[in-house]
Structures are given as structure tokens and as C-alpha cells.
Amino acid sequence: MPPRKVAIELKQIIDTRWTCQFAAIDAIKKRFSAILTTLEELSSTSVAGSSDRAITALGLLNQICNFKFVLSLERFHFLFNETSLLAESLQNESIQITKARKLLSSVCHQLQQVGKKSNNWNSIWSKSVVICNNQKIPIEKEVLPTEGIRSKRPRKLPAALDNFLVEASVEQHNDTLDTL
């Protein structure tokens, strides 16, 4: 007799509970293949009266069947996994403030160290690529990692300047002063 898989239920997320969010992310990650299969079946069925369900399934399938979603799922799983013990401990009514502070400092230090090591990012990236290859999800070129170069965020003018006309940015203005 083949072993049965334990059922994992997707629950509604409560915004303020990180443990609930981690449980939802973990369930989606563990059952991603089954979720895709189910959504594909639901989106292709044309039973009378189930068109709303098919449309919803197709919409969900389009949202999660891409590399950006898989990469975000892996990144959030890693982050929430690292912070889940802290979240659970801070919800305990009997935790002492000194213990909470030490735990918080420890998790902050750990996350800072994670950010400094490129092998953590490479691991998340590799897991995402494997999942996409297994599920035949294409990997978009614009998401590919750069060789240690971070792209700069586009600069926006402050909202307070919306009603004003800016003829030159500060950098351009300084250049013209240097040439005078």
C-alpha cells in the first residue's frame, strides 16, 4: 500500500500574524506542483455553471506560473523561515523583555550576515530555477541576476515639487557653475 501524503490546507492569511503567513507560504511551496495541476484542470473544465471557477483558476494560474512568482516565493520562504521563531516567541505572553531583545538582536544579526553572503542568494536563485524547469515555467531574461551589479532605482522628484517646473537637476546645475 503506497504511503499517503499528509494534507496541507491553504488558510486565509491574517495580516498581523507572521506565523500564519509562513504557514501559507510553506504550504504553497510544498504543494506548488499540485496547485498548478489543479488550477490547470479547473481552468480547462467547461462544466455548465462553473465558468466563474474556470476564469478564477485561469487568472490564478497566470499569476503564479511565472519565474518572478517562484523567485518571490523562495525569497519569502527563506525570510519567513529565518524569522518564524522570533515571531512565535514574541507572541508568547510570558516572554521576558531581555530574552525578547536578545532574540531580536540575534535574528537581526543573522539576517545581516545572510545579506552579506552571495551563496544565500545563489541558493534561492538555484531553487527557483529548478522549480521552474520542473514545471516548464520560462525564465524571463529581465529577471536574470547581474554579476554583482545592482541596478539603481529610478529617481523620482519629491511630491512637494509636483506643482513646480524644474528646468535642471542639481547635478546639471553644478556642472554649469563649474564651467563659468
C-alpha positions as a LaTeX table, in Angstrom:
\begin{tabular}{lrrr}
\hline
Residue & $x$ (\AA) & $y$ (\AA) & $z$ (\AA) \\
\hline
Met1 & 0.00 & 0.00 & 0.00 \\
Pro2 & 1.56 & 3.36 & $-1.05$ \\
Pro3 & 2.15 & 5.91 & 1.71 \\
Arg4 & $-0.41$ & 8.71 & 1.84 \\
Lys5 & 0.66 & 12.30 & 1.73 \\
Val6 & $-0.40$ & 14.45 & 4.63 \\
Ala7 & $-2.97$ & 17.01 & 3.57 \\
Ile8 & $-1.82$ & 20.60 & 3.84 \\
Glu9 & $-4.61$ & 23.11 & 3.89 \\
Leu10 & $-4.29$ & 26.61 & 2.47 \\
Lys11 & $-5.65$ & 29.02 & 5.03 \\
Gln12 & $-6.70$ & 32.62 & 4.82 \\
Ile13 & $-3.84$ & 34.90 & 5.80 \\
Ile14 & $-4.18$ & 37.14 & 8.83 \\
Asp15 & $-2.12$ & 40.25 & 8.07 \\
Thr16 & $-0.73$ & 40.68 & 11.58 \\
Arg17 & 0.39 & 37.08 & 12.13 \\
Trp18 & 3.71 & 36.21 & 10.54 \\
Thr19 & 3.36 & 32.60 & 11.58 \\
Cys20 & 0.15 & 32.33 & 9.53 \\
Gln21 & 1.87 & 33.90 & 6.56 \\
Phe22 & 4.81 & 31.50 & 6.85 \\
Ala23 & 2.40 & 28.53 & 7.05 \\
Ala24 & 0.66 & 29.72 & 3.86 \\
Ile25 & 3.97 & 30.27 & 2.03 \\
Asp26 & 5.24 & 26.89 & 3.20 \\
Ala27 & 2.06 & 25.13 & 2.05 \\
Ile28 & 2.23 & 26.74 & $-1.40$ \\
Lys29 & 5.92 & 25.88 & $-1.73$ \\
Lys30 & 5.43 & 22.25 & $-0.69$ \\
Arg31 & 2.39 & 21.72 & $-2.94$ \\
Phe32 & 3.25 & 24.02 & $-5.83$ \\
Ser33 & 3.12 & 21.23 & $-8.41$ \\
Ala34 & $-0.27$ & 20.01 & $-7.16$ \\
Ile35 & $-1.62$ & 23.57 & $-7.11$ \\
Leu36 & $-0.56$ & 24.09 & $-10.74$ \\
Thr37 & $-2.11$ & 20.80 & $-11.80$ \\
Thr38 & $-5.37$ & 21.57 & $-10.01$ \\
Leu39 & $-5.58$ & 25.07 & $-11.49$ \\
Glu40 & $-4.88$ & 23.71 & $-14.98$ \\
Glu41 & $-7.68$ & 21.15 & $-14.59$ \\
Leu42 & $-10.12$ & 23.71 & $-13.22$ \\
Ser43 & $-9.32$ & 26.25 & $-15.93$ \\
Ser44 & $-9.86$ & 23.74 & $-18.72$ \\
Thr45 & $-13.18$ & 22.33 & $-17.49$ \\
Ser46 & $-16.26$ & 23.64 & $-19.19$ \\
Val47 & $-18.99$ & 22.23 & $-16.99$ \\
Ala48 & $-22.19$ & 24.27 & $-17.04$ \\
Gly49 & $-22.24$ & 26.80 & $-14.21$ \\
Ser50 & $-18.52$ & 26.53 & $-13.46$ \\
Ser51 & $-17.31$ & 29.26 & $-15.81$ \\
Asp52 & $-16.59$ & 31.59 & $-12.88$ \\
Arg53 & $-14.43$ & 28.92 & $-11.29$ \\
Ala54 & $-12.60$ & 28.28 & $-14.58$ \\
Ile55 & $-11.96$ & 32.01 & $-15.06$ \\
Thr56 & $-10.70$ & 32.38 & $-11.49$ \\
Ala57 & $-8.45$ & 29.32 & $-11.88$ \\
Leu58 & $-7.05$ & 30.64 & $-15.16$ \\
Gly59 & $-6.36$ & 34.02 & $-13.56$ \\
Leu60 & $-4.56$ & 32.42 & $-10.62$ \\
Leu61 & $-2.61$ & 30.17 & $-12.96$ \\
Asn62 & $-1.44$ & 33.18 & $-14.97$ \\
Gln63 & $-0.36$ & 34.93 & $-11.77$ \\
Ile64 & 1.70 & 32.09 & $-10.30$ \\
Cys65 & 3.03 & 30.40 & $-13.43$ \\
Asn66 & 5.99 & 32.72 & $-13.92$ \\
Phe67 & 9.56 & 32.97 & $-12.70$ \\
Lys68 & 9.04 & 36.18 & $-10.71$ \\
Phe69 & 6.39 & 34.48 & $-8.59$ \\
Val70 & 8.56 & 31.41 & $-7.98$ \\
Leu71 & 11.57 & 33.56 & $-7.08$ \\
Ser72 & 9.46 & 35.66 & $-4.70$ \\
Leu73 & 8.03 & 32.50 & $-3.15$ \\
Glu74 & 11.55 & 31.18 & $-2.48$ \\
Arg75 & 12.76 & 34.52 & $-1.11$ \\
Phe76 & 9.78 & 34.92 & 1.23 \\
His77 & 10.02 & 31.30 & 2.34 \\
Phe78 & 13.65 & 31.84 & 3.28 \\
Leu79 & 12.94 & 35.13 & 5.08 \\
Phe80 & 9.88 & 33.90 & 6.99 \\
Asn81 & 11.68 & 30.68 & 7.89 \\
Glu82 & 14.52 & 32.72 & 9.41 \\
Thr83 & 12.12 & 34.93 & 11.40 \\
Ser84 & 9.38 & 32.45 & 12.36 \\
Leu85 & 10.92 & 31.51 & 15.72 \\
Leu86 & 11.19 & 35.19 & 16.62 \\
Ala87 & 7.56 & 35.83 & 15.65 \\
Glu88 & 6.31 & 32.88 & 17.69 \\
Ser89 & 8.42 & 33.83 & 20.70 \\
Leu90 & 7.27 & 37.44 & 20.68 \\
Gln91 & 3.64 & 36.29 & 20.76 \\
Asn92 & 4.24 & 34.35 & 23.96 \\
Glu93 & 2.69 & 36.26 & 26.87 \\
Ser94 & 5.31 & 35.07 & 29.35 \\
Ile95 & 8.41 & 36.16 & 27.39 \\
Gln96 & 10.72 & 38.46 & 29.32 \\
Ile97 & 11.81 & 41.71 & 27.68 \\
Thr98 & 15.52 & 40.85 & 28.00 \\
Lys99 & 15.05 & 37.50 & 26.31 \\
Ala100 & 12.96 & 39.12 & 23.55 \\
Arg101 & 15.63 & 41.76 & 22.99 \\
Lys102 & 18.41 & 39.15 & 22.77 \\
Leu103 & 16.36 & 37.06 & 20.34 \\
Leu104 & 15.58 & 40.10 & 18.21 \\
Ser105 & 19.25 & 41.14 & 18.14 \\
Ser106 & 20.26 & 37.61 & 17.21 \\
Val107 & 17.80 & 37.43 & 14.31 \\
Cys108 & 18.80 & 40.90 & 13.07 \\
His109 & 22.49 & 39.90 & 13.16 \\
Gln110 & 21.71 & 36.64 & 11.38 \\
Leu111 & 19.78 & 38.44 & 8.62 \\
Gln112 & 22.61 & 40.95 & 8.18 \\
Gln113 & 25.04 & 38.07 & 7.74 \\
Val114 & 22.71 & 36.43 & 5.23 \\
Gly115 & 22.67 & 39.63 & 3.19 \\
Lys116 & 26.47 & 39.70 & 3.04 \\
Lys117 & 26.81 & 36.17 & 1.68 \\
Ser118 & 26.12 & 35.71 & $-2.02$ \\
Asn119 & 25.75 & 31.94 & $-1.61$ \\
Asn120 & 22.38 & 32.51 & 0.10 \\
Trp121 & 21.09 & 34.42 & $-2.91$ \\
Asn122 & 22.59 & 31.82 & $-5.25$ \\
Ser123 & 20.81 & 29.07 & $-3.32$ \\
Ile124 & 17.45 & 30.84 & $-3.57$ \\
Trp125 & 18.06 & 31.51 & $-7.25$ \\
Ser126 & 19.04 & 27.88 & $-7.95$ \\
Lys127 & 15.99 & 26.50 & $-6.15$ \\
Ser128 & 13.76 & 28.82 & $-8.18$ \\
Val129 & 15.36 & 27.74 & $-11.45$ \\
Val130 & 14.92 & 24.05 & $-10.55$ \\
Ile131 & 11.22 & 24.55 & $-9.72$ \\
Cys132 & 10.65 & 26.45 & $-12.98$ \\
Asn133 & 12.48 & 23.83 & $-15.03$ \\
Asn134 & 10.47 & 21.03 & $-13.39$ \\
Gln135 & 7.19 & 22.85 & $-14.06$ \\
Lys136 & 8.25 & 24.06 & $-17.54$ \\
Ile137 & 7.93 & 27.70 & $-16.49$ \\
Pro138 & 10.04 & 30.03 & $-18.66$ \\
Ile139 & 12.69 & 32.18 & $-17.02$ \\
Glu140 & 12.41 & 35.78 & $-18.23$ \\
Lys141 & 15.63 & 37.47 & $-19.27$ \\
Glu142 & 14.87 & 40.70 & $-17.40$ \\
Val143 & 14.92 & 38.78 & $-14.11$ \\
Leu144 & 18.33 & 37.20 & $-14.63$ \\
Pro145 & 20.86 & 38.16 & $-11.94$ \\
Thr146 & 23.62 & 40.58 & $-12.82$ \\
Glu147 & 27.24 & 39.92 & $-11.98$ \\
Gly148 & 27.23 & 41.59 & $-8.57$ \\
Ile149 & 25.93 & 44.85 & $-10.04$ \\
Arg150 & 22.76 & 46.27 & $-8.56$ \\
Ser151 & 20.69 & 48.44 & $-10.81$ \\
Lys152 & 19.82 & 51.85 & $-9.44$ \\
Arg153 & 16.25 & 52.67 & $-8.64$ \\
Pro154 & 14.77 & 55.32 & $-10.90$ \\
Arg155 & 14.92 & 58.72 & $-9.25$ \\
Lys156 & 11.63 & 60.49 & $-8.62$ \\
Leu157 & 11.06 & 64.09 & $-7.74$ \\
Pro158 & 9.54 & 64.69 & $-4.31$ \\
Ala159 & 5.76 & 65.05 & $-4.33$ \\
Ala160 & 6.15 & 68.58 & $-2.94$ \\
Leu161 & 7.64 & 69.61 & $-6.30$ \\
Asp162 & 4.69 & 68.35 & $-8.38$ \\
Asn163 & 3.34 & 71.87 & $-8.93$ \\
Phe164 & 6.73 & 73.39 & $-9.79$ \\
Leu165 & 8.69 & 73.47 & $-13.00$ \\
Val166 & 12.21 & 72.06 & $-12.61$ \\
Glu167 & 14.43 & 73.09 & $-15.52$ \\
Ala168 & 17.59 & 71.24 & $-14.43$ \\
Ser169 & 18.52 & 68.78 & $-11.76$ \\
Val170 & 21.10 & 69.72 & $-9.12$ \\
Glu171 & 23.86 & 67.73 & $-10.84$ \\
Gln172 & 23.31 & 69.53 & $-14.15$ \\
His173 & 23.20 & 72.90 & $-12.41$ \\
Asn174 & 26.53 & 72.23 & $-10.65$ \\
Asp175 & 28.13 & 71.30 & $-13.98$ \\
Thr176 & 27.13 & 74.64 & $-15.50$ \\
Leu177 & 28.53 & 76.52 & $-12.49$ \\
Asp178 & 31.86 & 74.73 & $-12.85$ \\
Thr179 & 32.18 & 75.88 & $-16.47$ \\
Leu180 & 31.61 & 79.57 & $-15.64$ \\
\hline
\end{tabular}
